[in-house]
Amino acid sequence: MKHYLTSISVAALFFLSSCGGSTETKNTTAESTTSTSETTTAPVINIDPSSWVATDLSAISTMVPVIVNLPKDAKMEKNGNGGVDIKLNDAYTITVSTSLAISTVKEGIESDKSLTIKNTTSYKDGKAIIDEANGFVYSMQMNDEANGTKYEPEAHFYCYLEKDGAIYSINDIRPMDNFFLPGNTYTAENAKKLYDAVKTSAKLK
């Protein structure tokens, strides 16, 4: 199920990016916000976990017995795969999922790397910024479009929990309603802050 969800997410991102880059109108919102240019400015997003509070996600989905620090006003909902989607702010959403298709954390890391930093079909310049036994922070850049549209690098994270053979993953994704935010909204600094906040506070019930 995890492989299916992640694959669908990557496919959706790639499809949407292609649609945005293939328009013939040069001044569309899609192209002006995703393409690299001197006028593209990332929204200032401040990740400050100092005021976040322990939140029991099993109240949203019993399939996710995870407690993790989140903003008090975070918006949470159960997704179609039994996980929990958490909207932290206008730019960042994190997803907590049960990893049914893998048997070890190491296997999960390799699977997610194959869909992100090692996925040269959709991305380029993929690299791990932090690479640990239970998670990683990475940056990558969507491939240039045939019409010349270029995309900015962006950084994200994955973190994993394991207990009694059950494995859970926590990762950040772009909210689909803000897909056309510039890539540099997702800075390495913010990705590292999110990763640290999650890995130091997340635990299983």
Secondary structure, DSSP 8 states (H G I E B T S, - for coil): -HHHHHHHHHHHHHHHHHHHHT-S-TT-HHHHHHB--TT---------GGG-EEEEGGGT-TT--EEEEE-TT-EEEE-TTS-EEEE-SSS-EEEEEE-TT-SSHHHHHHHHHHHTTT-TTTEEEEEEEEEETTEEEEEEEE---TTS--B--EEEEEEEEEETTEEEEEEEE--GGGTTS-GGGS-HHHHHHHHHHHHHH-EE-
